[in-house]
Amino acid sequence: MSGDDENASDSRSGAPIDFDRLDAIRERFSAGDRFERIDDQPEFAPERLVGVYDQRFYPERIRAARLEIVWYENGDFSIHYHEEHESGEFDHRWDRHPSSHNTRDHVHPGPDAPTPGDDASHPADWRDVLSTVLSEIEARQRAFWD
C-alpha cells in the first residue's frame, strides 16, 4: 500500500490484528489459481496478507496487480486492490474501521481511492466480504478483454 495516513488503518481500528483470520484467507487464496504468490506479513507491511495476481488475467499494459488485506479481531478490515500500469496506477479500497471522513463501512473507489470515500454497507461475514471484493476485481479483469 502507499504510505499515506489513510493506509495506516491498523492504527484506526484500535483492535489487534486477527492473524488467524489472515491464515484462513491465505488458505482460501492458496486453493485457487488467481494468485501467482501469497505473501504472509511482508517486510513492507507485516500486518498484512498480500496476494500477487497471476499476470495472465491482465493485458500487457498492466504490469502487476495485488490485493492487500489487513483484518482485525473486532471485525474491522482494510482491503486494498492495486494495479501498476505503464502510465500510472489504479487503487481501490474497501474499509471497515472508525473514520472521521466516512461511516465505519466505506469504499475508496478507483482509480485513485480518494479520501473521503463513499459510504457503503459491507456484509457481516468475512467470507461474504471477500466474495464481494473478488467479484468486483474479477469484473474489472474481464473488462480488460471486452
TAQUIHU-V696549 format. One record per residue. N is the residue number from 1. PHI is phi in radians with two decimals (NA if undefined). Layout:
BEGIN
N/PHI, N/PHI
END
This chain:
BEGIN
1/NA, 2/-1.24, 3/-1.65, 4/-1.31, 5/-1.06, 6/-1.06, 7/-1.34, 8/-1.50, 9/-1.18, 10/-1.05, 11/-1.44, 12/-1.45, 13/-1.30, 14/1.41, 15/-1.84, 16/-1.18, 17/-1.14, 18/-1.65, 19/-1.17, 20/-1.12, 21/-1.14, 22/-1.08, 23/-1.11, 24/-1.13, 25/-1.15, 26/-1.02, 27/-1.06, 28/-1.11, 29/-1.15, 30/-1.18, 31/-1.31, 32/-1.83, 33/-2.10, 34/-1.35, 35/-1.86, 36/-1.21, 37/-2.76, 38/-2.22, 39/-1.80, 40/-1.49, 41/0.80, 42/-1.10, 43/-0.95, 44/-1.28, 45/-2.70, 46/-1.14, 47/-1.65, 48/-2.06, 49/-1.92, 50/-2.15, 51/-1.81, 52/-1.65, 53/-1.18, 54/-1.14, 55/-1.12, 56/-1.12, 57/-1.42, 58/-2.28, 59/-1.25, 60/-0.98, 61/-1.16, 62/-1.67, 63/-1.37, 64/-2.86, 65/-2.56, 66/-2.58, 67/-2.16, 68/-1.94, 69/-2.28, 70/-2.20, 71/-2.27, 72/-1.99, 73/-1.11, 74/-1.58, 75/1.65, 76/-1.19, 77/-2.78, 78/-2.47, 79/-2.14, 80/-2.10, 81/-1.79, 82/-2.37, 83/-2.09, 84/-1.85, 85/-1.84, 86/-0.99, 87/-2.00, 88/2.61, 89/-2.41, 90/-2.28, 91/-2.32, 92/-2.58, 93/-2.29, 94/-1.95, 95/-2.31, 96/-2.40, 97/-2.96, 98/-1.01, 99/-2.61, 100/-1.56, 101/-1.94, 102/-2.62, 103/-1.18, 104/-0.93, 105/-1.60, 106/-2.75, 107/-2.27, 108/-1.87, 109/-1.29, 110/-1.24, 111/-1.58, 112/-2.15, 113/0.82, 114/-1.21, 115/-2.05, 116/-1.25, 117/-1.74, 118/-1.92, 119/-1.08, 120/-2.52, 121/-2.33, 122/-1.58, 123/-1.03, 124/-1.29, 125/-1.45, 126/-1.05, 127/-1.14, 128/-1.23, 129/-1.06, 130/-1.08, 131/-1.06, 132/-1.09, 133/-1.07, 134/-1.10, 135/-1.12, 136/-1.13, 137/-1.19, 138/-1.09, 139/-1.11, 140/-1.11, 141/-1.07, 142/-1.07, 143/-1.10, 144/-1.09, 145/-1.77, 146/-1.35
END
